[in-house]
Structures are given as C-alpha cells and as structure tokens.
C-alpha cells in the first residue's frame, strides 16, 4: 500500500486558530478555548433547514452564506449523505443552517441505495428548525416550473413552520424574465407580491400564463405559502446578502447552542472522508464513485498542521486502475484537489495521502 501512496503537502499562513479538533484532542483544546461565554440575556438564535432536490446547490449555498467551506460539494447528486450543521455567530445572534440530503422519491432511493435514515434526516432537520429554506434550481428547464412532490409533502407536513423559496443558479439564465414565470408556476400564482423581484407585464401574457398553469401544474407540485422569495446565485454571491438579512431578522431570544468559533458540528474525520468522496464523484464517470468506500486510515493534528491518510476501497482491480489513472495521474489530481479543499476548510497546512485497495485484497 505504501508504495502507492501519493503525498501532497500544501502550506498556507494561518490567520486564525484551528476551528476543529480530533476526538483525541478535543478535551485538551476545549480547556484552552478563549471564546467560552457565560449565558447572556440578549442572545438570539435562529435555526433553518435548507432543503431541496439533489444537486439544487444547497451545500454550495450554505458555504457562501456563512462564508466558510464546511459542506463538501460536487457536480454529482447525493454528495450530502447525512444532515450537518453550518454555524455562524455575529453580534448577539447565532445562525444554524441544516445542510440536508437531497429529497428523492422511491425510485431514486433504490437506484442510489439510499436507506430509510437517509430519507428521514431531512424531516428531522425540519422538525428542529424555525424556518424552512427551499432551494430550487432554475437552470434545469425540465423541472424548474414545478416543485418535487416529495418536497411539497414535507412542506405540507410542517406547514406550521414558515418557509421561504430560494431560486438558485439565476446566473445561468439568459433572460431574468423567466424567473417571474417560475415563481407563478411553483406557487400556483397565489403569491400576491414578490419583494425582491418586480417585472411589468402585458395583460395578454398574464392571461396566457394563467391558462398554462391551470392546465399543466398539479396541486402536488406547487406550494402557495412561501413567506418570501429570493433570486440568487450561490456561485457568484448575487442575492445572498438579502437572504441572510431575512434569516437573521427571524432570530428569537434564546441561548446559543455552539461556541462563537464553531462553524460546523462535524468532526475533522468526517469532513476529510466527505471531501475525498466529493472529489471522487467529480473525477470519476457515471455511477462508478457511488460503489467506492472511503475510510480514514490516519488522522493527527501536530503543532497546528494536519496529517491524514484516506483509503479508497474499490470493488475490482479494473475500477482501481480507473481511480488511479495512468501513472497514478488521476489519483494525484484528486489528492491535490482534496488537499486544497481541506486547507480552505481548516485554514491550516495539510498533509494528505490517498491510497487505493481492492475489496478483500489489500495492496
């Protein structure tokens, strides 16, 4: 195994202390945390469940909202496999965003071997939230005019919790006028005013659209009860400030659940494994990366520098060769990319090794 290891060392000046610690270091570090605080009467807390279908851009959106990379992302669906918290604290308010797995129906669940825990984690996050943020991908011309029935079912089940709509990837649209039609369609044209988007339209166009909505959209594909709608691009940052202002305006008096320095509830080990898995999804074709198993073999934090080794188990030698690439070139690229991601996440120097092995055959 060792002769296949590819070690990438990346260094960057450290501007702030490490925000994460391994389990075996947690007790020691917690004793030295400088931002432990006594309960204050003016503290506020807001918790938001961010939900949507796979690849709608939930994790990317969350990373840009809190301005810190804590949610691994990729171009393929089902990068997020379990609910995680992203945390931001400013002034006297603390924000907790729940990054949830993409909502899918039974057929998709079977295709990607998604178990019951995976499907229920979204509902669990919603139950523990004060707001529901629905991320909707407007770049997909096939699905942008309706909401996923599974998502509508969740909104109906928790209709007592205020929800708002985030139309994401607006940078992909040639004409922003399409956004108004999308809003009318997914809300069944029952939303009387849209605070952040105004377009003057001809009456004939409006009447024509009304007929199309009634003929094409079913009740199971719309939700007319959003309290607010935002048009954003998680990639460019357009519209994100308005989203954050809206969320913080709903913060209520209550004790913080995390330290001011914390940005996620995930352990370093979890973040490393998820980051490796996310880049495997990006660099490998079709369904191949979903059949790989990623595990952390070694992790240690020494004098402010992270050392880690991950093992990718492949179901066959053929797939192992595909992961490694010619002359281990692809594995080297993946290692470099993951290392860069981890430096951005932890803001410390990172030494990462990724090795492969065939299932039941260690190399």
Secondary structure, 3 states (H helix, E strand, C coil): CHHHCEEEEECCCCCCCCCCCCHHHHHHHHHCCCCCCCCCCCCEEEEEEEECCCCCCHHHHHHHHHCCCCCCCCCCCCCCCCCEEEEEEECCEEEEEEECCCCCCHHHHHHCCCCHHHHHHHHHHHHCCCEEEEEEECCCCCCCCCCCHHHHHHHHHCCCCCEEEEEECHHHCCCCHHHHHHHHHHCCCCCCCCCCCCCCCCHHHHHHHHHHHHHHCCHHHCCCCCCCEEECCCCCCCCHHHHHHHHHCCCEECCCCCCCCCCECCCHHHHHHHHHHHHHHHHCCCCHHHHCEEEEEEEEEECCEEEEEEEEEECCHHHHHHHHCHHHHHHHHHHHHHHHHHHHHHCCCEEEEEEEEECCECC
